[in-house]
Amino acid sequence: MSALSAMNTVRLFAAVLPPEDVSGQLADVVAGLRSLPGSDGLRWTGVPGWHFTLAFYGEVAEDVVPELSERLARAAQRTEGFALSVRGGGQFGHGRALWAGAGGEVGVLRVLAGLAEEAGRGAGVEMGEHRHYKAHLTVARSREAFETRPYVEVLDGFTSRTWTVGELALVRSNLPRAGVVGEQPRYEVVGRWVLGSGRRGGV
């Protein structure tokens, strides 16, 4: 049975996923961040939630997914593998989101993000207003403004090993159940396409 079966809509986004060892390098740094004063006021994102989102599609009708997948396959074909690392960090919204950044061929990542967005629009997904793409991997969130300077200073000194991005992923996110304290979203890769080489797997 398909991972997308028996559902009317699915919550989807396109992403580049870091390798396990790169996530491990970042996890060591995040462990240090979680020892800083006030860190218990943040909602920390677990390793399974670390990804460079290319395009967020939101709730997508199930019958739209095949066309979206075909368009993502073509986007992958148009992009050759490229070098990337997790590097530096920053924040959005006065500390409401703390993130690690990207290093390497970030320009290619930005082009791939544009292609993933075009794939959504071409498939009829409501994408909203186009925004400038900022490559980031969210490590923590806060419901209120938070002083992130000590955290950003630590992240600024971090650079992971460089890897070659070889695929584009379509990921389904399952939101936490209401009222369950501390529960994290669950993520499931439902499509993968090798860059420059067409489709592998998929939905």
C-alpha positions in Angstrom: 0.0 0.0 0.0 1.3 3.5 -0.9 2.5 5.7 2.0 0.0 8.3 0.7 -3.0 6.0 0.4 -6.3 6.3 2.4 -5.8 10.1 2.7 -7.6 13.0 1.1 -4.7 15.4 1.6 -1.1 15.2 2.7 1.2 17.9 4.2 4.2 18.0 1.9 7.5 19.8 1.3 10.5 19.4 -1.0 13.9 19.2 0.8 17.5 18.4 0.7 18.4 16.0 3.6 21.8 16.1 5.3 23.7 12.8 5.6 23.5 11.0 9.0 27.1 11.9 9.9 26.6 15.6 9.2 23.5 15.6 11.4 25.6 13.9 14.0 28.1 16.7 13.8 25.4 19.3 14.2 23.8 17.3 17.1 27.0 17.6 19.1 26.9 21.4 18.7 23.2 21.5 19.6 23.8 19.5 22.7 26.1 22.3 23.8 23.5 24.9 23.0 20.9 23.0 25.1 23.2 23.5 28.1 23.1 27.3 27.9 21.0 29.2 30.4 17.4 29.6 29.3 17.6 26.8 26.8 14.7 25.0 28.4 12.5 27.9 27.1 13.0 26.7 23.5 11.3 23.9 21.7 14.2 22.0 20.2 13.9 20.2 16.8 15.0 16.6 16.8 17.5 15.2 14.3 14.7 13.7 12.1 13.4 17.2 11.6 16.6 18.6 10.3 16.4 19.4 6.6 16.9 22.2 4.1 13.3 22.9 2.9 13.3 23.9 -0.7 9.5 24.5 -1.1 6.7 24.1 1.3 3.5 22.8 -0.3 1.2 22.6 2.8 -1.9 20.4 2.5 -1.9 18.9 -1.0 -4.8 17.0 -2.5 -3.8 13.3 -2.9 -4.8 13.4 -6.6 -2.3 16.2 -7.2 0.7 14.3 -5.8 1.5 12.3 -9.0 1.8 15.4 -11.1 3.8 17.2 -8.4 6.1 14.2 -8.3 6.6 14.2 -12.1 7.5 17.9 -12.0 9.9 17.3 -9.2 11.5 14.5 -11.2 12.1 16.9 -14.0 13.5 19.5 -11.6 16.0 16.9 -10.3 17.0 16.1 -13.9 17.8 19.7 -14.6 20.2 20.0 -11.6 23.6 18.3 -11.2 24.9 17.2 -7.8 26.5 20.0 -5.9 28.7 20.5 -2.7 26.9 21.6 0.5 27.7 21.9 4.2 25.9 23.0 7.3 27.6 26.3 8.2 26.9 29.2 10.6 23.5 30.1 11.9 21.0 32.8 12.6 17.5 33.6 13.8 14.1 34.7 12.5 11.4 36.7 14.2 13.3 38.0 17.2 14.3 34.6 18.3 11.2 32.7 17.4 13.3 30.4 15.2 16.9 29.5 15.6 18.6 27.9 12.6 21.9 26.6 11.2 22.8 27.9 7.7 24.4 26.4 4.6 27.8 26.7 3.0 29.2 25.5 -0.3 27.4 25.8 -3.6 24.4 27.6 -2.0 23.6 29.3 -5.3 22.8 25.9 -6.8 20.6 25.1 -3.8 18.8 28.3 -4.3 18.2 27.4 -8.0 16.9 24.0 -7.0 14.5 25.6 -4.5 13.2 27.8 -7.3 12.6 24.7 -9.5 10.8 23.0 -6.6 8.6 26.0 -6.1 7.8 26.1 -9.9 6.9 22.4 -9.7 4.3 23.1 -7.0 2.8 26.0 -8.9 2.8 24.0 -12.2 0.9 21.2 -10.4 -1.7 23.6 -9.1 -0.5 23.8 -5.5 -1.3 27.2 -3.9 2.2 28.5 -3.1 1.4 32.0 -1.9 3.6 34.9 -2.6 7.1 34.2 -3.8 9.8 34.9 -1.2 13.6 35.2 -1.4 15.0 31.8 -0.5 17.2 31.7 2.6 18.8 28.3 3.1 18.4 27.2 6.7 17.9 24.2 8.9 15.7 24.9 12.0 17.1 23.7 15.3 14.8 25.4 17.8 11.7 27.5 18.1 10.1 29.8 20.7 6.6 31.0 21.0 7.9 34.4 22.3 10.8 36.7 21.5 14.0 35.1 22.7 17.6 36.4 23.1 19.5 34.1 20.7 22.8 35.9 20.5 24.8 33.4 22.6 23.3 30.6 20.5 24.0 32.2 17.2 27.6 32.9 18.3 28.1 29.2 18.8 26.5 28.3 15.5 28.6 30.9 13.7 31.7 28.9 14.6 30.4 25.6 13.2 31.0 24.1 9.8 30.2 20.5 9.0 32.0 18.4 6.5 31.1 19.1 2.9 29.0 16.5 1.1 27.7 16.1 -2.5 24.0 16.6 -2.6 22.8 13.8 -4.9 19.0 13.8 -4.6 15.8 15.8 -4.1 13.3 14.5 -1.6 9.6 14.9 -1.2 8.7 14.7 2.5 5.4 14.2 4.3 5.1 15.8 7.7 2.6 14.6 10.3 1.8 17.2 12.9 1.9 16.4 16.6 -1.4 15.4 18.2 -3.1 18.2 20.0 -2.5 18.2 23.8 0.6 15.9 23.7 3.3 17.9 25.4 6.7 17.7 23.8 5.6 15.5 20.9 7.6 16.3 17.7 6.2 16.2 14.1 6.9 13.0 12.3 8.6 13.1 8.9 8.4 10.5 6.1 10.2 10.6 2.8 7.7 9.6 0.1 9.7 10.4 -3.0 13.4 10.6 -4.0 14.9 11.7 -7.3 18.6 11.5 -8.2 19.9 14.9 -9.4 20.8 14.9 -13.0 19.7 11.3 -13.5 15.9 11.2 -13.4 13.6 9.4 -11.0 14.4 6.9 -8.3 11.5 5.7 -6.2 8.8 8.3 -5.8 5.1 8.3 -5.1 
